[in-house]
Amino acid sequence: MRLSCLQEHLNRGLGIVGRAVAGRTTLPVTNNVLLATDESRLKLVATNLEMAITHWIGAKVEEEGEITVPARLLTEFVGSLPSDRVDLNLATGSRTVEAKCARFEARISGMDAKEFPPIPRVTDGIKAKVEVDSLSQSITQVVLADATEESRPVLTGVDAQFEGDLLTLAAADGFRLAVHTLPLASPVAEKTEVIIPGRTLSELNRLLADEEDAVEITVNASRSQVLFRLKNTELMSQLVQGTFPQYRQLIPQSYNTKVVVNVPELLRAVRAASIFARDGSGIVRLVATPGSGELGPGRISVSARSEELGDDVGELDATVEGEEAKIAFNGRYLIDVLSVLREPQVELETTNPSSPGVIRPVGVDNYTHVVMPMFVQW
């Protein structure tokens, strides 16, 4: 193998695929990145056996070849090089890559490419296309609610329902539920439901930051793998097997009180209260009071108290429809959802202190966030 490419392209490519390099593993070759020539490009591949990322960069290829080398070592070395041309040379029958850039030179010992796990090809199955901005917003607003504990594997994933020209993503961890619906660029041939690992979607979201073209999604016929195809990158992932909970029945269909309030102001008040809630199980209390006659608009107070630290209360103007309401939430959950809203106002629907609260951005109807309350003595 003999080729040359730009340091900045190689450095960026290694950063992209490096997210899929295995951490602790019983298969040492998964600590490596695969370097392979592919016509006039250099292909970089990394996998942890559950997820694989492939990225292509432009290169001048003089001799075909492939090898795997330690990902961390190569990434750190390339990152330390000047912005110049990098020459990679692998002699026939050798497992040592020579890398040269300006006045820097290194020899890196690798492993035969044949030992690298084959990356499954996902070609047949359900195909869909999604605009980058819509997909990125949906992932951002949903993955925050997926579970991190492995006790219920299906909850570590995000339920994805493809139906007609819509894609609905949903995540739940037992304390909160996030549901977002986004349009598909073209309708799917048949209704399909799969569970995509939350980590996969988080990594995809990072890749979308520099993308402009629509993302192609392919779910294989056996519903065991999904492929996301970007301009110069492909992310393949195993799917979570199992049945996702029937979450729609968890969304309250009525309310006694609806509060409409400014998002940045509510977020500031919750953050301030959370400082005092650290020693109190993170409990933040909300009290919504309707306006009456000449007394002006309604209001919502956000408070927290700690036996050792003290207490805090913030009061905001709000539009309050219905009766006075009291409810308490984990402050972190409120901060999480308020931080990912793009709209300037949010509505909070409550029934009573022991029923879930429903949070929706004002002006759009494609996102619903349900948070379980915390029980407190009022």
Buried (B, 14 or more C-beta within 10 A) or exposed (E): BBBBBBBBBBBBBBBBBBBBBBEEEEBEBBBBBBBBBBEEBBBBBBBBEBBBBBBBBEBEBEEEBBBBBBBEBBBEBBEEBEEBBBBBBBEEEBBEBBBBBEEBEBEBEBBEBEBBBEBEEBEEBBBBBBBBEBBBBBBBBBBBBBBEEEEEBBBBBBBBBBBEEBBBBBBBBEBBBBBBBBBBEEEBEEEBBBBBBBBBBBBBBEBBEEBEEBBBBBBBEEBBBBBBBBEBBBBBBBBBEEEBBEBEEEEBEEBBBBBBBBBEBBBBBBBBBBEBBEEBEBBBBBBBBBBEEEEEEBBBBBBBBBEEBEEBBBEBBBBBBBEEBBBBBBBEBBBBBBBBBEEEBBBBBBBEBEBBBBBBBBEEEBBBBBBBBBEBEE
